[in-house]
Every structure is written in structure tokens, then in C-alpha cells.
Amino acid sequence: MAPTLKVVVEKHSDGFVAYPLGLARGVILGQGDTYEDALTDLRSAISFHVESFGASSLTQAEDDPILEAFVAEAAVPV
């Protein structure tokens, strides 16, 4: 059975961006004009990621699942 990933979907002025949290290796990103398009693109990117790096690249998600995710703001001095 495929692991269930927590996914962040961001709405921007020019479309949507989606990415999973808590991966063991790498970064995966999907994008699209709609919420559904971004999730479809993300699913495709996850499949490619697993083909490239193996199922173990998702093991952190299985071994130590994210229970909740929060959005916060932090000031960063530059």
C-alpha cells in the first residue's frame, strides 16, 4: 500500500503549487492552473521520484509520520 503523505497546496496569483511534507530524500513539487491540476502534477512527480530514488525515499513519511502541520510567520533579519 502506498504511504499517505501530508501535502501543502499554495494558491498564488498565477496558479497553484503543491508539495509533500516529511520526505526522506529530495524535494517534490507540482504546479497547475487549478487546485486539482497541481495535485495531479504532484502525484506524477511523486511517481517519478519513487522511480528515480526508490520507495525508500518515502520511508521517513512511513516511519515518522507528520501528525499535523501549521503555517506560521517568522521575521528573518537580512
Backbone as a chain_set.jsonl record, in Angstrom:
{"seq": "MAPTLKVVVEKHSDGFVAYPLGLARGVILGQGDTYEDALTDLRSAISFHVESFGASSLTQAEDDPILEAFVAEAAVPV", "coords": {"N": [[0.841, -1.183, 0.0], [0.517, 2.215, -0.772], [2.163, 4.938, 0.865], [0.472, 7.472, 2.764], [0.723, 10.836, 2.245], [1.216, 13.99, 3.79], [0.235, 16.985, 2.335], [1.011, 20.197, 1.135], [-0.78, 22.788, -0.311], [-0.481, 25.621, -2.135], [-1.986, 28.685, -2.998], [-1.413, 30.925, -5.546], [-1.116, 34.073, -7.302], [-0.811, 33.399, -9.958], [-1.475, 30.723, -10.204], [-1.43, 27.374, -8.768], [0.603, 25.685, -6.33], [1.953, 22.654, -5.179], [3.229, 20.529, -2.634], [4.715, 17.729, -0.931], [5.132, 16.988, 2.574], [7.79, 16.006, 4.81], [9.531, 14.138, 3.494], [11.936, 11.51, 3.016], [14.08, 11.882, 1.324], [15.106, 14.315, -0.968], [13.211, 16.732, -2.963], [9.924, 17.409, -3.93], [7.687, 18.739, -6.275], [4.639, 20.059, -7.443], [2.626, 21.722, -9.886], [0.016, 23.877, -11.142], [-2.793, 25.251, -12.981], [-5.127, 25.03, -11.571], [-6.347, 23.857, -8.357], [-6.799, 21.065, -8.461], [-5.287, 20.441, -10.745], [-2.692, 20.98, -9.814], [-2.424, 19.016, -7.802], [-2.641, 16.695, -9.358], [-0.352, 16.974, -10.964], [1.539, 16.851, -8.929], [1.182, 14.214, -7.975], [2.115, 12.811, -10.202], [4.785, 13.701, -10.186], [5.635, 12.594, -7.76], [5.488, 9.858, -8.354], [7.49, 9.705, -10.347], [9.673, 10.442, -8.761], [9.833, 8.272, -6.971], [10.389, 6.238, -8.826], [12.909, 7.112, -9.604], [14.481, 7.305, -7.212], [13.719, 5.21, -5.616], [11.487, 3.369, -3.434], [12.302, 3.755, -0.841], [12.842, 6.407, -0.546], [10.619, 7.566, 0.442], [10.399, 6.656, 2.991], [10.718, 8.018, 5.44], [8.328, 9.311, 5.74], [6.671, 7.154, 6.259], [7.844, 5.976, 8.561], [8.015, 7.995, 10.498], [5.529, 9.681, 10.72], [4.061, 12.825, 9.829], [2.036, 14.402, 12.039], [0.528, 16.725, 12.306], [0.451, 19.859, 10.573], [1.47, 23.238, 10.466], [0.936, 26.658, 9.626], [3.032, 29.382, 9.827], [4.423, 32.61, 10.577], [7.61, 34.125, 10.33], [9.964, 36.515, 11.205], [12.852, 37.409, 9.477], [16.006, 38.581, 9.813], [17.864, 40.454, 7.446]], "CA": [[0.0, 0.0, 0.0], [1.283, 3.459, -0.867], [2.02, 5.777, 2.054], [-0.306, 8.698, 2.652], [1.581, 11.979, 2.532], [0.624, 15.297, 4.03], [0.57, 17.824, 1.193], [0.702, 21.616, 1.206], [-1.171, 23.382, -1.579], [-0.461, 27.082, -2.031], [-2.62, 29.409, -4.093], [-0.698, 32.136, -5.921], [-1.856, 34.852, -8.296], [-0.692, 32.787, -11.282], [-1.766, 29.294, -10.167], [-1.288, 26.625, -7.526], [1.815, 24.904, -6.123], [1.721, 21.618, -4.174], [4.418, 19.751, -2.279], [4.528, 16.895, 0.257], [5.978, 17.228, 3.746], [8.382, 14.876, 5.509], [10.17, 13.122, 2.671], [13.249, 11.06, 3.473], [15.132, 12.351, 0.423], [14.723, 15.105, -2.131], [12.112, 17.685, -2.958], [8.97, 17.134, -4.996], [6.828, 19.904, -6.45], [3.666, 20.026, -8.526], [2.029, 23.035, -10.116], [-1.055, 23.863, -12.123], [-3.698, 26.405, -13.0], [-6.168, 24.793, -10.572], [-6.0, 23.0, -7.218], [-6.762, 19.69, -8.942], [-4.132, 20.306, -11.653], [-1.475, 20.933, -9.004], [-2.359, 17.699, -7.161], [-2.356, 15.715, -10.406], [1.054, 17.13, -11.3], [2.309, 16.366, -7.777], [1.145, 12.741, -7.99], [3.033, 12.39, -11.267], [6.146, 13.969, -9.718], [5.94, 11.609, -6.717], [5.75, 8.597, -9.056], [8.814, 9.822, -10.957], [10.639, 10.463, -7.655], [9.972, 6.897, -6.489], [11.094, 5.51, -9.883], [14.304, 7.566, -9.633], [15.198, 7.104, -5.949], [13.211, 4.031, -4.927], [10.45, 3.561, -2.424], [12.911, 4.161, 0.425], [12.86, 7.869, -0.461], [9.421, 7.97, 1.168], [10.343, 5.925, 4.256], [10.538, 8.881, 6.6], [6.902, 9.554, 5.859], [6.074, 5.973, 6.869], [8.419, 5.697, 9.866], [7.784, 9.102, 11.425], [4.555, 10.5, 10.002], [3.694, 14.158, 10.327], [0.689, 14.337, 12.601], [-0.114, 17.983, 11.977], [1.329, 20.874, 10.008], [0.98, 24.568, 10.786], [1.512, 27.787, 8.872], [3.458, 30.418, 10.762], [5.271, 33.653, 10.012], [8.812, 34.381, 11.112], [10.782, 37.595, 10.684], [14.227, 36.996, 9.258], [16.83, 39.754, 9.522], [18.746, 40.299, 6.287]], "C": [[0.89, 1.251, 0.0], [1.086, 4.293, 0.4], [1.146, 6.996, 1.751], [0.585, 9.843, 3.091], [0.744, 13.198, 2.86], [1.138, 16.215, 2.92], [0.15, 19.257, 1.474], [0.32, 22.064, -0.2], [-1.26, 24.886, -1.354], [-1.158, 27.683, -3.244], [-1.857, 30.708, -4.307], [-1.499, 32.859, -7.0], [-1.826, 34.211, -9.681], [-0.921, 31.283, -11.282], [-1.535, 28.69, -8.796], [0.028, 25.848, -7.525], [1.507, 23.904, -5.012], [3.015, 20.871, -3.903], [4.138, 18.94, -1.012], [5.516, 17.275, 1.359], [6.599, 15.92, 4.21], [8.997, 13.794, 4.65], [11.541, 12.759, 3.224], [14.364, 11.64, 2.617], [14.511, 13.18, -0.699], [13.554, 16.044, -1.895], [11.217, 17.358, -4.145], [8.004, 18.306, -5.056], [5.887, 19.658, -7.613], [3.081, 21.404, -8.689], [0.924, 22.901, -11.145], [-1.913, 25.1, -12.024], [-4.808, 26.279, -11.964], [-5.605, 23.926, -9.443], [-5.819, 21.559, -7.688], [-5.574, 19.449, -9.879], [-2.828, 20.192, -10.87], [-1.332, 19.574, -8.317], [-2.063, 16.602, -8.173], [-0.882, 15.756, -10.792], [1.947, 16.612, -10.176], [2.323, 14.844, -7.736], [2.102, 12.185, -9.05], [4.485, 12.573, -10.829], [6.563, 12.971, -8.635], [6.256, 10.262, -7.363], [7.134, 8.603, -9.693], [9.91, 9.781, -9.892], [10.894, 9.047, -7.152], [10.691, 6.041, -7.536], [12.58, 5.849, -9.881], [15.087, 7.165, -8.395], [14.753, 5.873, -5.175], [12.203, 4.383, -3.847], [11.02, 4.033, -1.091], [12.983, 5.684, 0.564], [11.629, 8.408, 0.257], [9.354, 7.365, 2.564], [10.166, 6.819, 5.463], [9.057, 9.17, 6.817], [6.209, 8.371, 6.533], [6.545, 5.777, 8.305], [8.111, 6.76, 10.912], [6.792, 10.074, 10.789], [4.334, 11.862, 10.66], [2.254, 14.077, 10.8], [-0.123, 15.579, 12.269], [0.925, 18.907, 11.355], [0.673, 22.231, 10.251], [1.634, 25.584, 9.848], [1.829, 28.864, 9.886], [4.271, 31.455, 9.998], [6.463, 33.864, 10.929], [9.583, 35.523, 10.438], [12.219, 37.104, 10.576], [15.056, 38.238, 8.938], [17.757, 39.484, 8.334], [19.756, 41.434, 6.237]], "O": [[1.897, 1.307, 0.706], [-0.016, 4.352, 0.945], [1.098, 7.478, 0.619], [1.139, 9.818, 4.189], [-0.315, 13.411, 2.27], [2.328, 16.219, 2.606], [-0.94, 19.501, 1.99], [1.017, 21.755, -1.166], [-2.009, 25.361, -0.5], [-0.948, 27.245, -4.375], [-1.674, 31.495, -3.378], [-2.455, 32.306, -7.544], [-2.72, 34.454, -10.492], [-0.595, 30.62, -12.266], [-1.456, 29.399, -7.792], [0.507, 25.411, -8.571], [0.874, 24.256, -4.017], [3.799, 20.61, -4.816], [3.417, 19.396, -0.125], [6.591, 17.814, 1.094], [6.016, 14.851, 4.029], [8.985, 12.628, 5.042], [12.222, 13.591, 3.824], [15.469, 11.87, 3.109], [13.511, 12.783, -1.298], [12.998, 16.135, -0.801], [11.705, 17.064, -5.236], [7.556, 18.808, -4.025], [6.285, 19.115, -8.644], [3.04, 22.179, -7.734], [0.889, 21.945, -11.92], [-1.775, 25.897, -11.097], [-5.37, 27.283, -11.525], [-4.528, 23.342, -9.567], [-4.825, 20.91, -7.364], [-4.933, 18.399, -9.825], [-1.957, 19.397, -11.224], [-0.228, 19.034, -8.256], [-1.311, 15.674, -7.875], [-0.237, 14.716, -10.93], [2.987, 16.007, -10.434], [3.368, 14.245, -7.487], [2.808, 11.206, -8.808], [5.322, 11.703, -11.072], [7.718, 12.548, -8.598], [7.205, 9.593, -6.953], [7.87, 7.621, -9.592], [10.953, 9.16, -10.095], [12.043, 8.663, -6.932], [11.519, 5.203, -7.177], [13.417, 4.981, -10.127], [16.234, 6.731, -8.503], [15.367, 5.532, -4.163], [12.088, 5.529, -3.414], [10.307, 4.644, -0.294], [13.166, 6.196, 1.669], [11.598, 9.577, 0.64], [8.352, 7.541, 3.259], [9.519, 6.416, 6.43], [8.596, 9.26, 7.954], [5.262, 8.563, 7.296], [5.742, 5.448, 9.178], [7.964, 6.443, 12.092], [7.173, 11.166, 10.368], [4.412, 12.01, 11.88], [1.36, 13.72, 10.033], [-1.318, 15.494, 11.986], [2.125, 18.755, 11.583], [-0.553, 22.342, 10.239], [2.741, 25.376, 9.352], [0.986, 29.218, 10.71], [4.747, 31.19, 8.895], [6.342, 33.791, 12.152], [9.821, 35.486, 9.23], [12.733, 36.457, 11.489], [14.839, 38.879, 7.91], [18.358, 38.414, 8.236], [20.589, 41.48, 5.331]]}, "num_chains": 1, "name": "protein.A"}
